[in-house]
Structures are given as C-alpha cells and as structure tokens.
Amino acid sequence: MMPLFMTGFCTSPDFVRHLTGPHHPERPERIRAIFAAVREARLIDSPDPLNDPADAAAFDLQLHAVGGEKLRELQPQPADEQWIRLVHPPAYIEQVRRVCSAGAGTLDSQGDTPCGPESFDVAKLAVGAVLLCCDAVIAGEVRRAFAAVRPPGHHAEPDRGMGFCLFSNVAIAARYLQRKHRLERVAIVDFDVHHGNGTQAAFEDDPTVLFISLHEDPRVLYPGSGLADEVGEGPGRGYTLNIPMPPESEDEDYLSAIQARVLPKLDDFRPQMLLISAGFDAHREDPLAHINLSEEGFARITRLLAQAADTHCAGKLVSALEGGYNLKALGRSVVRHLTALGEA
C-alpha cells in the first residue's frame, strides 16, 4: 500500500472568485465543501475556512497552511495562454476574456455558463492547477495528483463554452503532456455523470489520445451527446469509447462496465499517462442526474483506474474535478477518491 503523502492535492482559495450567481449549482461553496471534508478526514491539518466563509483573506491564510505528511499540497499558478491555445483558438480565448471583463455575462445561449469579472483569471488558474499536477507526477514529486478546481472543463469545446465550463482543463493537460513532456499516448477516463463532449470534440480525429466516457444515457441527460456509436472520426476512429449508463445504475453496474470495457481498452492502448475527469455528480444524492453511485463506488472505480495506471504507466495519474453538486456528497466522495488514489 502506497502512503498517502505520495498523492498531490492542488487547489486554491482563488477558485471561489469565479462567481456564478446565488442559485447556480456550480458555486463557490463546492471548493469550500471539499476543503472542509478533506480536513475533517485528517488528510490535511489546516484550520477550517468554513468558520468564516465570507472572509476571503482568512480563507487564503488557512488554505495555504495545508501541509503535513498526508497529502502533498501543490500551489497552482495561472496557465500561460500558449498552453490553452493547444485546444482553444485565440478567437475563443478572447471571447472569454471579453465577456468576463464586461463584468457579467454568459458563454452560451442557455445561460448555463455565467462569467464574473474574475472568471477569466480563475479559469486560467484551473488549467494551471491541472498542468502543475502533470508536472509533479512526471517529475516524480508525487505518484498521483488530484486538482480540486473550478470552473470545470469537460463540456468546453474548442470554440465554445457550455455546461458551466470555460476552458477544457483535462484536454489541455493531454496536449500539454504531449507538447512539453513528449508523451506519445495519453488516455482520459471521464466518469462525470454528463458526457464530456468538449474533451471528445478536441480529440475525435486523433489516435494519440484515447477518450473514454461513462455517463448517464444522453437521451435523458445533458448535453445529449455520447451515444455508443460515437467512436471517433478518420484516423481517430476507435479511440473514442462512450459507455452510456441507464438511469438508476448503481456501483456494480459501473464496476462491471469498467472491468469489461474500460480496462481492456486501456490494455490495448497502453497509455503513458492516465488523466481522469472526476465528476462526482453520479452520486445517488446529486440533484442533476439519475445515477446511484455511492462514495464506496467512487473509491472502487478509482482503485481500478489507479491499478491500470500502475500496469501501463508506472502509476502516473492525474485527476481533475468536474461535476458534483450536492455539497456533502461531493466532499465525502472526494475524500474517498483521494484515499483510493493513495492506497492503490
């Protein structure tokens, strides 16, 4: 069993500065809930920022006190825009900058993806956190790492934001690993309850990035993509695997799908790095979907994927937060995910 200090934990108090409005499910309290749950589980030893969640300065001091010997804290910086341009064209990046600098607006016609005056910088910080995790794992500073970030990323297509997402954090990380660290094959497994349409769009014709998504049946859930017959295009055909799950699916259903379909696909591809889009909105208490996973289910899924990373890429794995909107369930699920990353 690997000790937990081999797992990196990357987050920032600045993630609460992306303001989405008082009733939006992707809200700043998600980061506070994760931090509080990780502290309560004694994976970190800093004070509880929820004592005064309105005091951003106190939150900053308390979060930066993370340390000790259980999780290794990684302090992110905003990503250089050259890395964001590996997935998103300059015109789209400028659109996000413009909407945010206007003080308030949305990036989609449905109004699901609001931006505040600091959202552009926070979105760059989210990308930077995932890239820092990649650097730390490649350098051997940690064996695995989890980036607790917001805004999430897997719905952001190269030329449009949607589904709460501004930049495609994990897709950018895959390209970054190829460009900066010269990896030839990167695999992404997305277990968010919603299909990762943005990640898929970035790699549909690319055989060097394997994209696997387990999600609730898109005929009944946003964004309506991710049917089983979406398998990639041209030279990328066969390097996209969508596994729609029926409503009310439970832990054993997901575990069976991973063992029967995900692990063999990873075996064939032999990735040099495994990235996870870790959405916890498939939890049975989450309000935005109809899947019945438990915290133990997320832990077992994580162990299977970590073992696959052990088999193919010397354990190198980076996980990034996507969805999860019941705050208590989110916090508990992240704790189990982190624990499983350290145990596997």
CORURTA-V408946 format. One record per pair of residues at least 12 apart in sequence whose C-alpha atoms are under 6 Angstrom apart, sorted by sequence separation. I is the first residue (numbers start at 1). J is the second residue. If there is no record, write none. Layout:
# CORURTA-V408946
((I J) (I J))
This chain:
# CORURTA-V408946
((16 28) (104 116) (133 145) (153 165) (156 168) (103 116) (152 165) (103 117) (151 165) (153 167) (154 168) (228 242) (47 62) (100 115) (153 168) (228 243) (100 116) (101 117) (153 169) (226 242) (100 117) (130 147) (46 65) (46 66) (100 120) (195 215) (194 215) (44 66) (187 209) (193 215) (97 120) (126 149) (185 208) (186 209) (187 210) (188 211) (189 212) (190 213) (191 214) (193 216) (185 209) (189 213) (43 70) (205 232) (217 244) (171 199) (204 232) (205 233) (212 240) (216 244) (217 245) (204 233) (205 234) (207 236) (210 239) (211 240) (212 241) (213 242) (214 243) (215 244) (216 245) (217 246) (205 235) (206 236) (212 242) (214 244) (215 245) (195 226) (205 236) (204 236) (207 239) (299 336) (303 340) (295 333) (299 337) (286 325) (273 313) (286 326) (155 196) (157 198) (272 313) (299 340) (303 344) (127 169) (131 173) (154 196) (155 197) (156 198) (248 290) (249 291) (250 292) (251 293) (270 312) (275 317) (278 320) (279 321) (281 323) (155 198) (247 290) (248 291) (249 292) (250 293) (273 316) (274 317) (275 318) (276 319) (277 320) (278 321) (279 322) (280 323) (281 324) (154 198) (247 291) (248 292) (275 319) (278 322) (279 323) (280 324) (79 124) (154 199) (279 324) (78 124) (251 297) (13 60) (78 125) (77 125) (79 127) (79 128) (113 162) (78 128) (113 163) (77 128) (112 163) (113 164) (76 128) (112 164) (76 129) (107 161) (108 162) (8 71) (9 72) (10 73) (5 69) (7 71) (8 72) (9 73) (10 74) (5 70) (8 73) (9 74) (4 70) (5 71) (4 71) (5 72) (92 159) (88 158) (87 158) (187 271) (87 172) (186 271) (185 271) (186 272) (188 274) (190 276) (192 278) (185 272) (186 273) (187 274) (188 275) (189 276) (190 277) (191 278) (192 279) (188 276) (191 279) (193 281) (193 282) (20 114) (19 116) (18 119) (8 142) (7 142) (15 150) (6 142) (7 143) (9 145) (11 147) (6 143) (7 144) (8 145) (9 146) (10 147) (11 148) (7 145) (152 322) (144 316) (146 318) (149 321) (144 317) (145 318) (146 319) (147 320) (148 321) (144 318) (146 320) (33 327) (37 331) (34 331) (38 335) (33 331) (25 325) (7 342) (4 342) (2 342) (2 343) (1 343))
